[in-house]
Amino acid sequence: MIHFILNGGPLAIVQVLLTVLLVVLLTQLGLKLIDRSVAFDILQLSIRKIRACAALVLALGVLGQVQGIFNALSAISKATEISPQVCLEGILVSFHTTLLGLWVFVFTYFAMNIMNLFIKKS
């Protein structure tokens, strides 16, 4: 897994840091839901923060893929001889940040839907 993230480049590392932040924010929201005295406005603010952070992780994933494909195509255009295997590996690496961003976004989406059920009940 570490190899997967490090191959994704600096944007993948930022994505991992934002994912840690998302876990912290989701945990805080869960604790606020357990404490029934928290105002509805505070819960909504927490939800907006979580959604914004998840969208940022997804956007960074797409940006990382576009940057990776651009870098791979730039290297291919400068090379006089290049094997198809090297081209394929470069393009596959560009998908790392997109996959990471999508997984984090989907996980956050489901977690938020579950927490919204608890918010509606209270």
C-alpha positions, 0 to 999 in steps of 0.5 A: 500500500505504501508503494501504491501511495508513494508512486502516486506522487506528492498529490497522493501524499496530500490525499492521505493526509486529507484522508486522516483529517476526514477520519478525525472529522467523521469521528468528531461528528460521531461523538457529537451525534452521541452527545444529543445536546449538540445544536443542529447548526453545529452538526450541519457545519461539521457535515459541510467540512467533511463534504468539502474535504472529501470533494478535495480528495477526489479533485486532487485524484483527478488532478494527479491523474491528468498530471501523471498522464501529461508527464508520461506523454511528455516523456514518450514524446522526448524518447527516441526508443521506448518499450510499450511496457514502460509506457503502460507502467507510466500510464497505470501509475497516473491512475493511483491518485484517482483510485485513492480519491474515489475510494475515499470519496465513496467511503465518506459518502456512505459514512455521511449517509449513515450519520445523516440517518442518525441526525434525522432521528434526533 
